[in-house]
Amino acid sequence: MPTIFDGLLGRFHAYLAGVDNDLVADEVARIGWNMPVRPLEPRALACLGHLDRIAALAPTDARLLAGFVADHRDALRWGQTYSAADFGQDFVDNYGWLEVFGTRGHFVNDAAAGGLLILGPDILYPDHHHIAEEIYIPLTGGTEWRMGEGDFHIRGAGEVIHHASNVSHAMRTGKEPLMALYLWRGGPLAQKSIIGPMIDLRGRG
């Protein structure tokens, strides 16, 4: 009999399969979707209070996934990489992630990780970088995104955002919360991001 976790993985996969983007299609083809389940105890976070609003904001193609997560939030294990010592208590109360598959997720995968990030309204996720290559797809619009030394730009729901290995990036929400789907590959899948811009020291004496 299918479980809640099967339903989560199925909706996650179905959403990605519907994204018309070569980079995403290549990643979906690489992932072996017949993954073993990892038993995890549920863990709730304060940011889950934004899920009903997120489900209402999600466009039609993302509504099945966002709504499913909102309906089953209490059965899932939510995580945080940072503490109040990193960015303050307001950030921690409005931040969290759900790893669907990976080295810590509800399904075991040592080659790739995929999940969902939540940020509440009026939150800055400062510049950070990591070894793993990353694909983000916002499931809600209105959030500003920055990559490298560029400026912040609003990205719409469904846009594909690609961060190569060690490329700095930041996010800044407006008056609405963010849910973004993410995929990681090619690096430590549980690495804590390095805060601050990536400094290229090549060619410096």
ZIRATA-V724970 format. One record per helix or strand of 2 or more residues. SS is the DSSP state (H for helix, E for strand). FROM is the first residue (numbers start at 1). LEN is the number of residues. If there is no record, write none. Layout:
{{SS	FROM	LEN} {SS	FROM	LEN}}
This chain:
{{H	4	14} {H	22	9} {H	46	12} {H	60	12} {H	73	3} {E	77	3} {H	84	4} {H	89	5} {E	95	8} {E	107	2} {E	112	8} {E	124	6} {E	133	6} {E	143	5} {E	153	3} {E	160	4} {E	169	4} {E	178	8} {E	194	2}}
